């Protein structure tokens, strides 16, 4: 099926009569956030492209510029920073979540963190330039962007609260309540790092909770 290329200087009217192409997972994600025009959908359908990542592979390396935002269709990504020889997990993302190095992506400057695949991943990818085109030419895209940023800011605020104020058992219980689908998929050492505790502490908490459940039953 022929695909028509985009020339941003010609304006968005070109999309009104172009050949329909398959709907991108990125388009589906965006529409679930806020309605967008058919023209905006057509642009995303053409510009978003699939990519794959093998388990253990690094998607973004610290010191490089993050040029894309990724929708996770399958798999898990973790963000981490290095402090000497120690890796500190800062974020864990699963299916139907967006992943990027937000400061690097937004300012197009070198990233301070790394993003690594914890499983084989299937991603839908949109570039920085194409996202800017959406913002410049489709007003509703700015609403989508605002709602996504609001959502992730709330998540970041809660993450900071958990890391600084809650004691260890409460942190783990909150992880169970909010990210239970990741429990048996993410190595414990990364969960412990994400929660700001040692692996030994997390193992003791899990054993204590397991004993409590068995005694209750």
Secondary structure, 3 states (H helix, E strand, C coil): CCCCCCCHHHCHHHHHHCCCCCCCHHHHHHHHHCCCCHHHHHHHHHHCEEEEECCCCEEECCCCECCEEEEEEECCEEEEEEECCEEEEEEEECCCCEECCHHHHHHCCECCCEEEECCCEEEEEEEHHHHHHHHHHCHHHHHHHHHHHHHHHHHHHHHHHHHHHCCHHHHHHHHHHHHHHHCCCCCHHHHHHHHCCCHHHHHHHHHHHHHHHHHHC
